[in-house]
Amino acid sequence: MKTRKIVLKAFLGLALVFGVNTFAQKSVMVGGAAMLPSKNIIENAVNSKDHTTLVAAVKAAELVETLSSKGPFTVFAPTNAAFDKLPKGTVETLLKPENKAMLQGVLTYHVLAGKFDSKAIAAAITAGNGTATFPTVQGGKLKASMVGKKLVLTDEKGGKSIVTIADVNQSNGVIHVVDAVVMHK
């Protein structure tokens, strides 16, 4: 009984010193909104002002239900600025109903089955002597490497995207915010 009281006091003391959030998953700010680990990928993404194009694309591609499901998924989430880097008219063309299959391919190329946080990706890069290749839900492959302290994705066309915010935990996976749209063959 005395030992239990000592352990409880020690835990409470640590909680006061380090904060209660140290013992729980923390939310991350993305696009001016807190991304809550208790919410799924879609529930969080709709709150980010930096991901309105991505959310519109996910809706147009009819992938909301999929990305709201249990998963787990790893999503490399391009920002609005990333979509703006595409050639003029690309986003508008992809959002047309007749191009839904093409849009689904682009979006699912940004998704991995399973939860890969930055530590897991870094471990795979180390194991691969500087490069790791991940199969995407679309069926293509994304390569990951480190350039200095930056995690860089290389798509099948040689395009590069940098992870700008890593490890945004979700109830059904993890999001890594990226600065460019990656494209499959």
Backbone hydrogen bonds, N-H to C=O, Kabsch-Sander energy under -0.5 kcal/mol:
donor,donor_aa,acceptor,acceptor_aa,energy
5,K,1,M,-1.8
6,I,2,K,-1.9
7,V,3,T,-2.6
8,L,4,R,-2.5
9,K,5,K,-2.5
10,A,6,I,-2.5
11,F,7,V,-2.6
12,L,8,L,-2.5
13,G,9,K,-2.5
14,L,10,A,-2.4
15,A,11,F,-2.5
16,L,12,L,-2.0
17,V,13,G,-2.2
18,F,14,L,-3.3
19,G,15,A,-1.8
22,T,19,G,-1.2
23,F,20,V,-1.6
24,A,21,N,-1.1
28,V,35,M,-1.1
30,V,28,V,-0.5
30,V,33,A,-2.8
33,A,30,V,-1.5
35,M,28,V,-3.1
36,L,34,A,-0.9
39,K,36,L,-2.1
41,I,67,L,-0.5
42,I,67,L,-0.6
44,N,40,N,-2.0
45,A,41,I,-2.6
46,V,42,I,-2.1
47,N,44,N,-1.8
48,S,45,A,-1.5
49,K,31,G,-2.2
49,K,47,N,-0.6
51,H,48,S,-1.5
52,T,49,K,-0.5
55,V,51,H,-2.4
56,A,52,T,-2.3
57,A,53,T,-2.4
58,V,54,L,-2.7
59,K,55,V,-2.2
60,A,56,A,-2.5
61,A,57,A,-2.3
62,E,59,K,-1.3
63,L,58,V,-2.6
67,L,63,L,-2.6
68,S,64,V,-0.9
69,S,65,E,-0.6
69,S,66,T,-1.1
73,F,172,N,-2.0
74,T,112,L,-2.2
75,V,174,V,-2.5
76,F,110,H,-2.9
77,A,75,V,-0.9
77,A,176,H,-2.1
79,T,178,V,-1.4
80,N,50,D,-2.4
83,F,79,T,-1.9
84,D,80,N,-2.1
85,K,81,A,-0.8
85,K,82,A,-0.9
86,L,83,F,-1.4
90,T,87,P,-2.3
93,T,89,G,-2.3
94,L,90,T,-2.7
95,L,91,V,-2.0
96,K,93,T,-1.2
99,N,96,K,-2.3
100,K,97,P,-1.5
103,L,99,N,-2.5
104,Q,100,K,-2.8
105,G,101,A,-1.9
106,V,102,M,-2.1
107,L,103,L,-2.7
108,T,104,Q,-2.9
109,Y,105,G,-1.1
110,H,107,L,-1.7
111,V,108,T,-1.2
112,L,74,T,-2.8
114,G,72,P,-2.7
114,G,112,L,-0.5
116,F,114,G,-0.7
117,D,115,K,-0.6
121,I,117,D,-2.3
122,A,118,S,-2.7
123,A,119,K,-2.3
124,A,120,A,-2.0
125,I,121,I,-2.3
126,T,122,A,-2.6
127,A,123,A,-2.6
128,G,124,A,-1.7
129,N,126,T,-1.6
130,G,125,I,-2.9
131,T,125,I,-0.6
131,T,128,G,-0.6
132,A,144,A,-2.3
134,F,142,L,-3.2
136,T,140,G,-2.7
137,V,108,T,-0.8
137,V,111,V,-3.0
138,Q,108,T,-1.3
139,G,136,T,-1.0
142,L,134,F,-2.6
143,K,154,T,-2.4
144,A,132,A,-3.2
145,S,152,V,-2.1
147,V,150,K,-2.7
148,G,146,M,-0.5
150,K,147,V,-2.0
152,V,145,S,-3.2
152,V,150,K,-0.6
153,L,161,S,-3.4
154,T,143,K,-2.7
155,D,159,G,-2.6
156,E,183,M,-0.7
157,K,183,M,-0.7
158,G,155,D,-1.7
161,S,153,L,-2.1
163,V,151,L,-2.5
164,T,162,I,-0.6
164,T,177,V,-2.6
165,I,177,V,-1.2
168,V,175,I,-2.6
169,N,167,D,-1.2
170,Q,173,G,-3.0
171,S,39,K,-2.8
173,G,170,Q,-1.1
174,V,73,F,-2.3
175,I,168,V,-2.2
176,H,75,V,-2.9
177,V,165,I,-2.6
178,V,77,A,-2.1
179,D,162,I,-1.7
181,V,82,A,-0.6
